[in-house]
Amino acid sequence: MIPQCSPDIEPDVLSELLANDDVIYNATQIFDALSDYTRFQILGALCMGEHSVSELQEVCHVSQSAISHQLRLLRDRGLVQPRRDGQRMMYSLSDDHVKMLIQVGLQHANEAVGED
């Protein structure tokens, strides 16, 4: 089930966050990372569980180097985290906030498709 979007932040806290340039910059970096088709596919796959680079390559239909490049950017933005499993790296979402962003984005996009 896709979670409903609800305003969990009180207006005074939201106002304080919006006044903080570092918070705004970090938020824009997150949305910038989400704006790429392959990165969004990677994050969508990771919403369903941990995956290796080769598994993500199969899902996204791009080269291993392209997946690795995108994972590096996602890791730098704090959206995914690696875990070593023997010789391979396994990736997962950093936290439930990332999953919620992906799910809400997909839900919103699906509503827009239904309106056409």
C-alpha positions in Angstrom: 0.0 0.0 0.0 1.3 3.4 -0.9 1.3 5.8 2.1 -0.8 8.9 1.9 1.0 12.2 1.8 0.4 14.1 5.0 1.8 17.3 6.4 3.9 16.0 9.3 5.7 19.3 9.8 4.1 22.0 11.9 4.0 25.4 10.1 6.4 27.1 12.5 9.0 24.2 12.0 8.4 24.4 8.2 9.1 28.1 8.3 12.3 27.6 10.2 13.4 24.9 7.8 12.7 27.1 4.8 14.8 29.9 6.3 17.8 27.6 6.5 19.9 27.8 3.3 21.7 24.5 4.1 18.5 22.6 4.4 17.1 24.1 1.2 20.3 23.3 -0.7 20.3 19.7 0.6 16.6 19.3 -0.3 17.2 20.6 -3.9 20.1 18.1 -4.2 17.7 15.3 -3.3 15.1 16.4 -5.9 17.9 16.9 -8.5 19.0 13.2 -7.9 15.4 12.1 -8.3 14.9 13.9 -11.6 17.0 11.4 -13.6 15.2 8.4 -15.2 17.8 5.8 -14.4 18.3 7.0 -10.8 14.6 6.9 -10.2 14.5 3.3 -11.6 17.3 2.4 -9.2 15.5 3.9 -6.3 12.2 2.2 -7.3 13.9 -1.2 -7.4 15.5 -0.5 -4.0 12.1 0.2 -2.6 11.4 -3.5 -3.0 14.6 -4.5 -1.3 18.4 -4.7 -1.4 20.1 -5.3 -4.8 23.5 -5.7 -6.2 24.9 -3.7 -9.1 24.3 -6.5 -11.6 20.7 -6.9 -10.4 20.1 -3.2 -10.9 21.7 -3.4 -14.3 19.1 -6.0 -15.3 16.3 -3.8 -14.0 17.5 -0.6 -15.7 18.9 -2.0 -18.9 22.1 0.1 -18.8 25.8 -0.7 -18.4 27.4 -1.7 -15.1 29.5 1.5 -15.2 26.3 3.6 -15.7 24.7 1.9 -12.7 27.9 2.4 -10.6 28.0 6.1 -11.6 24.4 6.7 -10.6 24.8 4.8 -7.3 27.8 6.9 -6.4 25.7 10.1 -6.9 22.8 8.6 -4.9 25.2 7.6 -2.2 26.7 11.1 -2.1 23.2 12.5 -1.7 22.5 10.2 1.2 19.7 8.3 -0.6 21.3 4.8 -0.8 23.7 2.9 1.4 26.2 0.2 0.4 26.9 -3.1 2.2 29.7 -5.5 1.3 28.6 -9.1 0.8 31.8 -11.0 0.0 33.0 -9.5 -3.3 29.9 -7.8 -4.3 28.3 -4.6 -3.0 24.7 -4.6 -2.1 22.7 -1.4 -2.1 19.6 -0.4 -0.1 17.7 2.8 0.5 19.1 5.0 3.3 15.8 5.2 5.1 12.0 5.2 4.8 11.9 8.9 3.8 13.5 7.9 0.4 10.9 5.2 0.0 8.1 7.6 0.7 9.4 10.1 -1.8 9.5 7.5 -4.5 6.1 6.1 -3.6 4.4 9.5 -3.4 6.0 10.5 -6.7 4.7 7.4 -8.4 1.3 7.8 -6.9 1.1 11.4 -8.0 2.3 10.5 -11.5 -0.3 7.7 -11.7 -3.1 10.1 -10.8 -1.9 12.5 -13.6 -1.9 9.6 -16.1 -5.5 8.7 -15.1 -6.6 12.3 -15.8 -5.6 12.1 -19.5 
